[in-house]
Amino acid sequence: MTPAFASSFRLGLLCLVMMAGFCGIGVRLYYLQVLESEQLTAIAESNRKQIVVHNARRGNIVDRRGNLLATNRTFIELGVDPHVLREEDRGKWLELASLIDMPLSELEQKMTVRTASGESDFSEDVRLVRWRKLHDGLDEAEYERVRELGIRGVYGNRTYRRVYPSGELASHVVGYANREGLGVIGVEHAMNFYLRGENGWMESERDGRRRELMQFRTRDVPATDGLNIELTIDVMVQHVIEKELRRISEQFSPRGATIIVSEPATGYILGLANYPTFDLNRYNVADIAHQRNLAVTDVLEPGSTFKIVPVAGALNEGVARVDSVFDCGVSVVEYRGRNLRLPSDHREFGELSVEEIMQRSSNRGVAYLGLLLGEQRLHRYAADFGFGERTGFRLLGEVRGTLHAVRNWDGLTITRLPMGHAVNATPMQIHSAMAALANGGVLMEPRIIRRAFNSQGEDMFTLHPYARRRAVSMATAEAVSEMLVLAAAPGGTAPEAQIPGYEVAGKTGTTQKIVDGRYSREHHTATFSGYFPASNPRVAITIIVDEPTTAGPSYGGLVAAPSFRRIGVELIPYLGIEPTRPAREIAQRGGGGL
């Protein structure tokens, strides 16, 4: 056989092999380009195209003077694309693990697993992972040290995280936003729509090395930052009342306590605090029970603080005058053809004028006034002062309290309601009713949010003071205020509330709590609600202490009234409250009690 000779068999076999090869390639191309076209195209598109989210910055929450209560801190979420790692960078992994405080074994697992199913090698049936988180949040300095390592495929995305500079301060008012950026309680929840802003996004393409191809950037929608919210809260006032709450907790170890401070003329809340409280920056480890805003979520019988309702109602209707006298030594009276037993007093009284009934907090005295008003008018005045309905406070969780319709009253309600029994109210309702007297008889909606403004300081909206209704006339409100000055002075129930040089108007309340269906002698709620200066009220203050631990009865005049004085003394220089006419000389008047 000569070298030029080629067997026809061999030639045919070679052609057959080549044809089979081309057929195999054709079949494979048909499979990839036709049968698997949609799936493979989607994979190629997902690898080539990218959508980058521009996170919106959540708005700040500030107090009335611009002090930050909630803001944002920039963090970098560190991650890795396992598919672009280089083997020559493996020696730097140990240092990276040290910088992000992660065990090397865990880091290696995150760096080497390239699919969602946990396989390190690619197959057609698994989904590729192009981003795996390595750290929740590095600050700028930490991220710069990571970048200096030069590990290709390890990079970060900037994001915002909510922080609360003052920690526990005004925690129940401010509230918090969770890791997903959703407001949960407080202003963070109530104003979440305005605070959150709107995320932007960018659509572009990348090359094989994951670098952006700027010429293929098709859409770039900028983020819209959230609005800032200004509160009516004043951090200095808030600090004063929270300091007083700590004093109360240390001295009386109560089950709970609430203090509210407001401007009577506007309804603006200057300070609101509850005990127990919690740190907003550590909300995830705080007891959920401590996160309730007791000022609007919990109810109590207002007790003697409710006596302003029958007294003001009787004067407003003209069924009694300030100097009208009632025999408070009588225990049974006739009412509409039947005998009614009047409630007992904390001490024996004889004949008392309406002024003295308020000064000495006589239960029988206000029961007389309730009988003069009758069921319908007594209920109407209670409702006009805001009992049995929400105050309009804009934060989550406010309840209505309980003011039963007249048709549901029993035979004793007409004599027990005037002394603050058979009615349940929130601390905010009690405070609003007292502030209405300070405001000339006009019931205001309590405001906690003042305005929303953008990053340029321009107002987007403002919430102005809102008068809900007139509860009583101005003349009646002034007459009751004069009585409340006597109640909070020597001879009254709360001489401990007095502030030298200022007329204080206020009322104590000492409520026996209902335990196992009956009033308990061991469980009390101590209250003082008042305002000053009485003739030109600048601030209204309410202190409620739930089950304080004391040697004897937990009278409001002994537990809560001293807190009113201490708070008032600190607010006078800060708010620039000018003294009014000297306190009335009433030392000769007899009295005493709760």
C-alpha positions as CSV (number, residue, x, y, z in Angstrom):
1,M,0.0,0.0,0.0
2,T,1.5,3.3,-1.1
3,P,1.4,6.4,1.2
4,A,-0.9,8.1,-1.2
5,F,-3.5,5.3,-0.9
6,A,-6.5,6.0,1.5
7,S,-8.9,3.1,2.3
8,S,-12.4,4.0,1.3
9,F,-13.6,2.3,4.6
10,R,-11.4,4.5,6.7
11,L,-12.5,7.6,4.8
12,G,-16.1,6.7,5.2
13,L,-15.6,6.0,8.9
14,L,-14.0,9.4,9.3
15,C,-16.8,11.2,7.5
16,L,-19.3,9.3,9.6
17,V,-17.6,10.3,12.8
18,M,-17.5,13.9,11.7
19,M,-21.1,13.9,10.7
20,A,-22.1,12.4,14.0
21,G,-20.1,15.1,15.8
22,F,-21.8,17.9,13.9
23,C,-25.1,16.2,14.5
24,G,-24.4,16.1,18.2
25,I,-23.4,19.8,18.2
26,G,-26.6,20.5,16.3
27,V,-28.7,18.6,18.7
28,R,-27.1,20.4,21.6
29,L,-27.6,23.7,19.9
30,Y,-31.2,22.9,19.3
31,Y,-31.6,21.9,23.0
32,L,-30.0,25.1,24.2
33,Q,-31.4,27.5,21.7
34,V,-34.9,26.1,21.3
35,L,-36.0,23.8,24.1
36,E,-34.1,25.6,27.0
37,S,-34.1,29.0,25.4
38,E,-36.4,30.8,27.9
39,Q,-34.7,29.4,31.0
40,L,-31.1,30.1,29.7
41,T,-32.1,33.6,28.5
42,A,-33.5,34.4,31.9
43,I,-30.3,33.3,33.5
44,A,-28.2,35.3,31.1
45,E,-30.4,38.4,31.6
46,S,-30.3,38.0,35.4
47,N,-26.5,37.8,35.3
48,R,-26.2,40.8,32.9
49,K,-28.9,43.1,34.2
50,Q,-29.0,44.5,37.7
51,I,-31.5,46.6,39.7
52,V,-29.9,48.6,42.5
53,V,-32.2,49.9,45.2
54,H,-31.6,53.4,46.6
55,N,-32.7,53.3,50.2
56,A,-34.7,56.3,51.3
57,R,-33.6,58.0,54.5
58,R,-36.2,57.8,57.3
59,G,-37.2,61.3,58.6
60,N,-36.0,62.6,62.0
61,I,-38.2,63.1,65.0
62,V,-37.4,66.2,67.0
63,D,-38.8,68.0,70.0
64,R,-40.3,71.5,69.9
65,R,-36.9,73.0,70.1
66,G,-35.3,70.9,67.4
67,N,-33.5,68.4,69.7
68,L,-33.1,65.0,68.0
69,L,-35.2,62.2,69.5
70,A,-34.9,59.8,66.6
71,T,-32.5,59.8,63.6
72,N,-30.6,57.5,61.3
73,R,-27.0,56.2,61.2
74,T,-25.4,55.0,58.0
75,F,-24.2,51.4,58.0
76,I,-22.7,49.2,55.3
77,E,-24.1,45.7,54.8
78,L,-21.1,43.6,53.8
79,G,-21.6,40.7,51.4
80,V,-19.8,38.5,48.9
81,D,-20.3,37.3,45.4
82,P,-18.8,33.7,45.5
83,H,-18.5,33.5,41.7
84,V,-15.9,36.3,41.3
85,L,-13.6,35.4,44.2
86,R,-10.0,34.8,43.3
87,E,-7.9,31.9,44.6
88,E,-5.0,34.3,45.2
89,D,-7.1,36.2,47.8
90,R,-7.7,33.2,50.0
91,G,-4.8,34.1,52.2
92,K,-6.6,37.3,53.2
93,W,-9.7,35.5,54.5
94,L,-8.3,35.0,58.0
95,E,-7.8,38.8,58.3
96,L,-11.3,39.4,56.9
97,A,-12.8,37.0,59.5
98,S,-11.0,38.9,62.2
99,L,-12.3,42.3,61.0
100,I,-15.9,41.2,60.9
101,D,-15.7,39.0,64.0
102,M,-16.7,35.8,62.3
103,P,-15.1,32.3,62.8
104,L,-12.9,31.4,59.8
105,S,-14.8,28.2,59.3
106,E,-18.1,30.0,58.9
107,L,-16.6,32.6,56.6
108,E,-15.1,29.9,54.4
109,Q,-18.5,28.2,54.1
110,K,-20.2,31.5,53.1
111,M,-17.4,32.2,50.6
112,T,-17.3,28.9,48.9
113,V,-20.9,27.9,48.6
114,R,-22.1,29.3,45.3
115,T,-25.7,28.1,45.0
116,A,-28.8,28.4,47.1
117,S,-29.0,24.6,47.5
118,G,-25.6,24.6,49.3
119,E,-23.6,23.0,46.5
120,S,-20.2,24.5,45.7
121,D,-20.3,23.5,42.1
122,F,-22.7,24.8,39.4
123,S,-25.3,22.6,37.8
124,E,-28.2,23.5,35.6
125,D,-30.8,22.6,38.3
126,V,-29.7,25.0,41.1
127,R,-29.9,28.7,41.5
128,L,-26.8,30.8,41.6
129,V,-26.1,33.0,44.6
130,R,-24.6,36.4,43.6
131,W,-24.9,38.0,47.0
132,R,-24.5,36.5,50.4
133,K,-24.5,38.7,53.5
134,L,-21.4,38.5,55.7
135,H,-22.2,41.3,58.2
136,D,-25.4,43.2,59.2
137,G,-23.7,46.6,59.5
138,L,-20.2,48.0,59.5
139,D,-19.5,51.7,60.1
140,E,-17.5,53.6,57.5
141,A,-14.1,53.1,59.2
142,E,-14.6,49.3,59.5
143,Y,-15.7,49.1,55.9
144,E,-12.6,51.0,54.8
145,R,-10.4,48.5,56.5
146,V,-12.2,45.7,54.7
147,R,-11.8,47.5,51.3
148,E,-8.0,47.8,52.0
149,L,-7.7,44.0,51.9
150,G,-8.6,44.1,48.2
151,I,-10.6,40.9,48.1
152,R,-12.4,40.9,44.8
153,G,-16.1,40.0,45.2
154,V,-16.4,41.3,48.8
155,Y,-18.3,44.6,48.8
156,G,-20.9,46.5,50.8
157,N,-24.2,48.3,50.3
158,R,-24.9,51.4,52.3
159,T,-28.1,51.4,54.3
160,Y,-29.7,53.4,57.2
161,R,-30.4,52.2,60.7
162,R,-32.7,53.9,63.2
163,V,-31.0,55.2,66.4
164,Y,-32.4,57.0,69.4
165,P,-29.9,59.4,70.9
166,S,-31.6,59.8,74.2
167,G,-32.3,56.1,74.9
168,E,-35.2,55.9,77.3
169,L,-36.3,59.5,77.1
170,A,-39.9,59.8,75.9
171,S,-39.8,56.2,74.8
172,H,-43.6,55.7,74.9
173,V,-44.1,58.9,72.8
174,V,-41.4,58.4,70.2
175,G,-41.8,54.7,69.8
176,Y,-39.4,52.7,67.5
177,A,-39.0,51.4,64.0
178,N,-38.0,47.8,63.6
179,R,-35.2,46.3,61.4
180,E,-37.6,46.4,58.4
181,G,-38.1,50.1,58.8
182,L,-41.7,49.8,60.0
183,G,-42.9,51.9,62.8
184,V,-44.2,49.8,65.6
185,I,-45.5,52.1,68.4
186,G,-45.5,55.8,69.3
187,V,-44.9,58.5,66.7
188,E,-42.8,56.1,64.7
189,H,-46.0,54.1,64.1
190,A,-48.5,56.9,63.9
191,M,-46.5,58.9,61.4
192,N,-44.9,56.0,59.6
193,F,-46.3,57.0,56.2
194,Y,-44.6,60.4,56.3
195,L,-41.4,59.3,58.0
196,R,-40.5,56.3,55.8
197,G,-40.0,58.1,52.5
198,E,-39.9,56.1,49.2
199,N,-37.0,54.0,48.0
200,G,-35.5,54.7,44.5
201,W,-34.0,52.3,42.1
202,M,-31.5,52.0,39.2
203,E,-31.6,49.6,36.3
204,S,-28.3,48.9,34.3
205,E,-26.1,46.1,32.9
206,R,-22.9,44.5,33.9
207,D,-20.0,42.9,32.1
208,G,-18.5,39.5,32.7
209,R,-16.5,40.9,35.6
210,R,-19.6,42.3,37.3
211,R,-18.7,45.9,36.4
212,E,-21.5,48.3,35.5
213,L,-21.8,49.3,31.9
214,M,-22.8,53.0,32.3
215,Q,-23.9,53.2,28.7
216,F,-26.7,50.7,29.4
217,R,-28.1,52.4,32.4
218,T,-31.7,52.8,31.3
219,R,-33.5,54.0,34.4
220,D,-32.4,55.9,37.6
221,V,-35.2,56.8,40.0
222,P,-33.8,58.8,43.0
223,A,-35.0,58.0,46.5
224,T,-37.4,60.4,48.2
225,D,-36.4,60.9,51.8
226,G,-39.0,60.8,54.6
227,L,-40.4,63.9,56.2
228,N,-39.1,65.1,59.6
229,I,-41.7,65.3,62.4
230,E,-41.6,67.9,65.1
231,L,-43.3,67.0,68.4
232,T,-44.9,69.3,71.0
233,I,-42.6,67.5,73.6
234,D,-39.9,69.6,75.2
235,V,-36.9,67.4,76.2
236,M,-36.1,69.5,79.3
237,V,-39.7,69.1,80.6
238,Q,-39.5,65.4,79.7
239,H,-36.2,65.1,81.6
240,V,-37.8,66.7,84.7
241,I,-40.8,64.4,84.8
242,E,-38.7,61.2,84.1
243,K,-36.4,62.2,86.9
244,E,-39.5,62.5,89.1
245,L,-40.7,59.1,88.0
246,R,-37.4,57.6,89.0
247,R,-37.8,59.2,92.4
248,I,-41.4,57.8,92.7
249,S,-40.2,54.3,91.7
250,E,-37.4,54.3,94.3
251,Q,-39.6,55.7,97.1
252,F,-42.8,53.8,96.6
253,S,-42.0,50.8,94.3
254,P,-45.3,51.2,92.5
255,R,-46.8,48.8,90.0
256,G,-46.9,51.7,87.5
257,A,-46.9,55.5,87.2
258,T,-47.7,58.2,84.7
259,I,-47.0,61.9,84.6
260,I,-48.4,64.3,81.9
261,V,-47.6,67.9,81.5
262,S,-49.4,70.2,79.0
263,E,-50.2,73.7,78.0
264,P,-53.9,74.2,78.8
265,A,-54.6,76.8,76.2
266,T,-53.3,74.8,73.3
267,G,-53.5,71.2,74.4
268,Y,-49.8,70.7,73.5
269,I,-48.2,67.9,75.5
270,L,-44.9,69.2,76.9
271,G,-44.0,65.9,78.6
272,L,-45.5,62.4,78.9
273,A,-43.7,59.6,80.7
274,N,-44.6,56.2,82.2
275,Y,-43.0,53.8,84.6
276,P,-41.8,51.1,83.8
277,T,-40.0,52.3,80.7
278,F,-37.5,50.9,78.2
279,D,-34.5,51.8,76.0
280,L,-35.6,52.5,72.4
281,N,-32.2,51.3,71.2
282,R,-32.8,47.9,72.8
283,Y,-36.5,47.5,72.1
284,N,-35.9,43.9,71.0
285,V,-34.9,42.8,74.6
286,A,-37.5,45.0,76.4
287,D,-40.4,43.5,78.2
288,I,-43.5,43.9,75.9
289,A,-45.5,45.0,78.9
290,H,-43.2,47.9,79.5
291,Q,-43.9,49.2,76.0
292,R,-47.5,50.1,76.7
293,N,-48.3,53.8,76.9
294,L,-50.1,53.7,80.2
295,A,-51.4,57.2,79.7
296,V,-53.8,56.1,77.0
297,T,-54.0,52.2,77.2
298,D,-54.9,51.7,80.9
299,V,-57.9,52.8,82.8
300,L,-58.6,53.5,86.5
301,E,-61.5,54.9,88.5
302,P,-60.7,58.6,88.7
303,G,-61.9,58.9,92.3
304,S,-62.0,62.4,93.8
305,T,-60.4,64.0,90.7
306,F,-63.8,63.4,89.1
307,K,-65.5,65.7,91.6
308,I,-64.8,68.7,89.4
309,V,-67.6,67.3,87.1
310,P,-70.6,67.4,89.4
311,V,-69.4,70.7,91.1
312,A,-68.9,72.4,87.7
313,G,-72.2,71.0,86.4
314,A,-74.2,72.1,89.4
315,L,-72.8,75.6,89.2
316,N,-73.2,75.8,85.4
317,E,-76.9,74.7,85.6
318,G,-77.6,77.0,88.5
319,V,-78.9,74.3,90.8
320,A,-76.3,75.3,93.4
321,R,-74.1,78.3,94.2
322,V,-70.6,78.4,95.7
323,D,-72.1,79.3,99.1
324,S,-74.9,76.8,99.0
325,V,-74.9,74.6,102.1
326,F,-75.5,70.9,102.4
327,D,-75.8,68.7,105.5
328,C,-73.0,66.1,105.0
329,G,-73.7,64.5,108.3
330,V,-76.8,62.8,106.9
331,S,-76.3,59.3,105.5
332,V,-79.8,58.7,103.9
333,V,-81.8,61.1,101.7
334,E,-85.0,60.8,99.8
335,Y,-84.7,61.0,96.0
336,R,-87.7,60.7,93.7
337,G,-89.8,58.8,96.2
338,R,-87.2,56.4,97.5
339,N,-84.5,56.5,100.1
340,L,-80.9,56.5,99.0
341,R,-77.9,55.8,101.2
342,L,-75.2,58.3,100.6
343,P,-71.5,57.3,100.4
344,S,-69.4,57.7,103.5
345,D,-66.7,60.3,104.0
346,H,-63.2,59.8,105.2
347,R,-64.1,61.9,108.3
348,E,-67.3,63.2,109.9
349,F,-68.6,66.5,108.4
350,G,-71.6,68.6,109.3
351,E,-72.9,71.4,107.1
352,L,-70.6,72.3,104.2
353,S,-70.8,74.9,101.4
354,V,-70.0,73.8,97.9
355,E,-66.7,75.5,98.2
356,E,-65.9,73.5,101.4
357,I,-67.2,70.3,99.7
358,M,-64.5,70.7,97.1
359,Q,-61.9,71.9,99.6
360,R,-62.4,68.9,101.9
361,S,-63.3,66.4,99.2
362,S,-66.6,65.3,100.7
363,N,-68.2,62.3,99.0
364,R,-71.6,63.0,100.5
365,G,-71.4,66.6,99.4
366,V,-70.8,65.8,95.7
367,A,-73.5,63.1,95.9
368,Y,-75.9,65.9,96.9
369,L,-74.9,67.8,93.7
370,G,-75.3,64.7,91.6
371,L,-78.9,64.3,92.9
372,L,-79.6,68.0,92.1
373,L,-78.3,67.5,88.5
374,G,-80.2,64.2,88.0
375,E,-79.0,61.3,85.9
376,Q,-79.2,62.8,82.4
377,R,-77.4,66.1,83.2
378,L,-74.8,64.3,85.3
379,H,-74.0,61.9,82.5
380,R,-74.0,64.8,80.0
381,Y,-71.4,66.8,81.9
382,A,-69.3,63.8,82.4
383,A,-69.3,63.2,78.6
384,D,-68.7,67.0,78.0
385,F,-65.5,66.8,80.1
386,G,-64.4,63.9,77.8
387,F,-65.1,60.8,79.9
388,G,-66.2,57.7,78.0
389,E,-64.7,58.8,74.6
390,R,-61.2,58.9,73.2
391,T,-59.4,62.2,73.6
392,G,-58.1,62.3,70.0
393,F,-54.5,61.6,71.1
394,R,-52.9,60.3,67.9
395,L,-50.8,57.5,69.2
396,L,-51.6,53.8,69.0
397,G,-53.6,52.1,71.7
398,E,-55.9,54.7,73.2
399,V,-59.0,53.3,74.8
400,R,-62.4,54.9,75.4
401,G,-62.7,54.2,79.1
402,T,-66.2,53.5,80.5
403,L,-69.0,55.8,81.1
404,H,-72.2,53.8,81.2
405,A,-75.4,55.0,79.6
406,V,-78.0,56.1,82.0
407,R,-80.3,53.2,81.1
408,N,-77.6,50.9,82.5
409,W,-77.2,52.6,85.8
410,D,-78.2,50.9,89.0
411,G,-79.9,52.5,92.0
412,L,-76.6,53.7,93.5
413,T,-74.9,55.1,90.5
414,I,-76.4,58.6,90.9
415,T,-74.7,58.9,94.3
416,R,-71.5,57.0,93.5
417,L,-70.6,58.5,90.0
418,P,-70.1,62.0,91.5
419,M,-67.3,60.7,93.7
420,G,-65.5,59.0,90.8
421,H,-66.8,55.5,91.1
422,A,-68.7,53.5,88.4
423,V,-66.6,55.2,85.8
424,N,-63.2,54.3,84.3
425,A,-60.9,56.7,82.6
426,T,-57.4,56.9,81.2
427,P,-54.8,59.2,82.8
428,M,-55.1,61.3,79.6
429,Q,-58.8,61.7,80.1
430,I,-58.4,62.8,83.7
431,H,-55.7,65.2,82.6
432,S,-57.7,66.7,79.8
433,A,-60.8,67.2,82.0
434,M,-58.6,69.2,84.6
435,A,-56.9,71.1,81.8
436,A,-60.4,72.1,80.5
437,L,-61.0,74.1,83.7
438,A,-57.6,75.7,83.3
439,N,-58.6,76.7,79.8
440,G,-61.8,78.6,80.8
441,G,-64.1,75.6,80.4
442,V,-63.0,74.6,76.9
443,L,-61.9,71.0,76.3
444,M,-58.9,70.8,74.0
445,E,-57.7,67.8,71.9
446,P,-54.3,66.8,73.3
447,R,-51.6,67.4,70.7
448,I,-48.3,65.4,70.6
449,I,-47.4,66.1,66.9
450,R,-46.9,69.7,65.9
451,R,-45.7,69.7,62.2
452,A,-44.0,67.8,59.4
453,F,-41.2,69.4,57.5
454,N,-38.7,68.5,54.7
455,S,-34.9,68.5,54.7
456,Q,-35.0,72.2,53.6
457,G,-37.0,73.1,56.7
458,E,-40.2,73.8,54.7
459,D,-43.5,72.9,56.5
460,M,-45.5,70.2,54.7
461,F,-48.3,70.4,57.2
462,T,-49.0,71.8,60.7
463,L,-51.4,70.5,63.4
464,H,-52.9,73.6,65.1
465,P,-54.6,73.5,68.5
466,Y,-58.1,72.1,68.3
467,A,-61.0,72.8,70.7
468,R,-63.3,69.8,71.0
469,R,-66.1,71.6,72.8
470,R,-67.0,73.9,75.6
471,A,-67.7,71.9,78.8
472,V,-68.8,74.7,81.1
473,S,-68.9,78.5,80.9
474,M,-65.8,80.6,81.7
475,A,-67.5,82.0,84.8
476,T,-68.1,78.4,86.1
477,A,-64.5,77.4,85.3
478,E,-63.2,80.4,87.2
479,A,-65.4,79.6,90.2
480,V,-64.3,76.0,90.3
481,S,-60.6,77.1,89.9
482,E,-61.0,79.2,93.0
483,M,-62.3,76.1,94.9
484,L,-59.4,74.1,93.6
485,V,-57.0,76.7,95.0
486,L,-58.5,76.0,98.4
487,A,-58.2,72.2,97.8
488,A,-54.5,72.5,97.1
489,A,-53.7,74.8,100.0
490,P,-53.4,74.4,103.8
491,G,-56.7,73.2,105.0
492,G,-57.3,71.3,101.8
493,T,-56.5,67.8,100.7
494,A,-53.2,68.6,99.0
495,P,-51.1,71.3,100.8
496,E,-48.0,69.4,99.7
497,A,-48.7,70.7,96.1
498,Q,-48.2,74.3,97.1
499,I,-45.5,76.3,95.3
500,P,-44.4,79.5,97.2
501,G,-45.5,82.6,95.4
502,Y,-47.9,80.8,93.1
503,E,-51.5,79.9,93.3
504,V,-51.9,76.2,92.6
505,A,-55.3,74.8,91.7
506,G,-55.7,71.0,91.8
507,K,-57.5,68.0,93.1
508,T,-56.3,64.8,94.8
509,G,-57.7,61.3,94.2
510,T,-57.2,58.2,96.3
511,T,-58.9,55.3,94.6
512,Q,-59.4,51.8,96.1
513,K,-58.9,49.3,93.3
514,I,-61.4,46.6,92.7
515,V,-59.9,43.2,93.5
516,D,-62.0,40.0,93.3
517,G,-65.1,42.0,92.7
518,R,-64.9,44.3,95.7
519,Y,-63.0,47.4,96.7
520,S,-59.7,46.5,98.3
521,R,-58.3,48.3,101.4
522,E,-54.7,47.3,100.4
523,H,-54.6,48.3,96.7
524,H,-54.8,52.0,95.9
525,T,-54.1,54.4,93.1
526,A,-52.9,57.9,94.2
527,T,-53.5,60.8,91.9
528,F,-53.0,64.6,91.8
529,S,-54.1,66.7,88.8
530,G,-53.8,70.4,88.8
531,Y,-52.4,73.6,87.2
532,F,-50.7,76.9,88.0
533,P,-50.8,79.8,88.2
534,A,-54.5,79.4,88.9
535,S,-55.5,82.9,87.6
536,N,-53.4,82.5,84.4
537,P,-52.6,78.8,83.9
538,R,-49.4,78.1,82.0
539,V,-49.0,74.3,82.7
540,A,-51.3,71.5,83.7
541,I,-49.7,68.5,85.5
542,T,-51.2,65.1,86.3
543,I,-49.4,62.5,88.4
544,I,-50.9,59.0,88.8
545,V,-49.2,56.3,90.9
546,D,-50.6,52.8,90.7
547,E,-50.3,50.7,93.9
548,P,-47.6,52.7,95.7
549,T,-46.0,50.9,98.7
550,T,-46.6,53.0,101.8
551,A,-46.9,52.4,105.6
552,G,-50.6,53.5,105.6
553,P,-53.2,54.5,103.0
554,S,-51.7,55.7,99.8
555,Y,-53.3,59.1,99.7
556,G,-52.9,61.2,96.6
557,G,-52.1,64.2,98.8
558,L,-49.1,62.4,100.3
559,V,-47.9,60.3,97.3
560,A,-48.6,62.4,94.2
561,A,-49.0,66.1,95.3
562,P,-45.3,66.5,96.4
563,S,-44.3,65.4,92.9
564,F,-46.5,68.2,91.5
565,R,-44.6,70.7,93.6
566,R,-41.1,69.4,92.6
567,I,-42.0,69.4,88.9
568,G,-43.5,72.9,89.1
569,V,-40.5,74.4,90.9
570,E,-38.2,73.1,88.1
571,L,-40.5,74.3,85.3
572,I,-40.9,77.8,86.6
573,P,-37.4,79.1,85.6
574,Y,-37.2,77.0,82.5
575,L,-40.6,78.1,81.1
576,G,-40.3,81.6,82.5
577,I,-43.5,81.4,84.5
578,E,-44.2,84.7,86.2
579,P,-45.7,84.7,89.7
580,T,-49.2,86.0,90.1
581,R,-51.0,87.5,93.1
582,P,-50.0,86.0,96.4
583,A,-51.7,82.8,97.5
584,R,-54.9,83.4,99.4
585,E,-54.7,83.4,103.2
586,I,-56.8,80.4,104.1
587,A,-54.9,79.0,107.1
588,Q,-57.9,79.7,109.4
589,R,-60.2,77.4,107.4
590,G,-60.6,74.0,108.8
591,G,-60.4,70.8,106.8
592,G,-58.2,67.9,105.9
593,G,-58.6,64.4,104.6
594,L,-57.6,62.5,101.6
